[in-house]
C-alpha cells in the first residue's frame, strides 16, 4: 500500500490521474444528500454523463462509512479517455474533490477492487497495489509525496 502524504496538485495531480486512468477501468464520485451540489458540480456530472455505468444509493464506500440513517449517491464511471480529460480539466488537485463545487472523493478501481482511495475532506488518500511495476510507476511521479506502508498497517485503511 502507498500512503499519499501530501496533496497532489497541478502537474503531480495530472500525472497521478493519467496513471490511474492507464491502470484502472472505473472511477467513482460521491454526492452526499445533505449537501446540495451547486451549478458547477452539476455541470461536472453532466459532462461525465456519457461515461456513467450506474449510480447507487450507499452508506459506505472505500474510505468512508456513514451513520445508520445516512447515505450518499455513488456514481460509477468508465475510465475512458474522454472522462480522463474531464477529470483533469475540472480540478487541479486531488483534495479539490469536495462537495458543493464538486462531487466528492474521486476514487479509482481496478478489476472491481479499490486502487486509489480518496477521502478529500479528511485529506486522506492511498493506493492499494501489490504490483511492483505499478508501485515503481507511482513512486516515480515527480513531486508525489508518498510512502510505502508495511502490511501490518494496511488493515487500518481497509475499513470500507
Residue pairs with C-beta under 8 A, 6 or more apart in sequence:
1 126
1 127
1 128
1 129
1 148
1 149
1 151
1 153
1 154
1 157
2 126
2 127
2 129
2 135
2 138
2 139
2 146
2 147
2 148
2 149
3 126
3 146
3 147
3 148
3 149
3 157
4 94
4 125
4 126
4 127
4 144
4 145
4 146
5 145
5 146
5 147
6 145
7 93
7 94
7 95
7 123
8 16
8 93
8 94
8 125
8 144
9 92
9 93
9 94
10 92
10 93
11 142
11 143
12 141
12 142
12 143
12 144
13 88
13 91
13 92
13 93
13 94
14 88
14 92
15 141
15 142
15 144
16 94
16 116
16 138
16 141
16 144
17 84
17 87
17 88
18 84
18 88
19 137
19 138
19 141
20 27
20 79
20 108
20 115
20 116
21 79
21 81
21 83
21 84
21 87
21 108
23 108
23 110
23 115
23 134
24 79
24 108
24 109
24 110
24 115
24 116
25 78
25 79
25 109
25 110
25 111
26 53
26 76
26 77
26 78
26 79
26 108
26 109
26 112
27 76
27 77
27 79
27 83
27 87
27 106
27 107
27 108
27 109
28 61
28 74
28 75
28 76
28 77
28 105
28 106
28 107
28 108
28 109
29 44
29 45
29 48
29 74
29 75
29 77
29 97
29 103
29 104
29 105
29 106
30 61
30 64
30 72
30 73
30 74
30 75
30 99
30 103
30 104
30 105
31 37
31 41
31 45
31 72
31 73
31 75
31 99
31 103
31 104
32 72
32 99
32 104
33 70
33 71
33 72
33 73
34 70
35 99
35 100
36 100
37 45
37 99
37 100
37 103
38 100
38 101
40 101
40 102
41 99
41 100
41 101
41 102
41 103
44 86
44 90
44 102
44 103
45 75
45 103
47 86
47 90
48 75
48 77
48 83
48 86
50 82
51 77
51 78
51 80
51 82
51 83
52 75
52 76
52 77
53 76
53 77
53 78
54 75
54 76
55 73
55 74
55 75
55 76
56 73
56 74
56 76
57 71
57 72
57 73
57 74
58 71
58 72
58 73
58 74
59 65
59 66
59 67
59 68
59 70
59 71
59 72
60 66
60 160
61 72
61 74
61 105
61 107
61 160
62 107
62 114
62 117
62 160
63 105
63 107
63 117
63 118
63 119
63 122
63 124
63 157
63 160
64 105
64 119
64 160
65 159
65 160
66 72
72 104
75 103
77 83
79 108
87 106
90 102
91 97
91 102
91 106
94 106
94 118
94 120
94 125
95 118
95 120
95 121
95 123
95 125
96 102
96 120
97 103
97 104
97 105
97 106
97 118
97 120
98 104
98 120
98 121
104 120
104 121
105 118
105 119
105 120
106 118
106 120
107 114
107 116
107 117
107 118
108 114
108 115
108 116
109 115
113 128
114 128
114 160
115 127
115 128
115 129
116 125
116 126
116 127
117 125
117 126
117 127
117 128
117 157
117 160
118 124
118 125
119 125
126 149
126 157
127 138
127 146
128 154
128 157
128 158
129 135
129 138
135 148
138 144
138 146
139 146
139 148
149 157
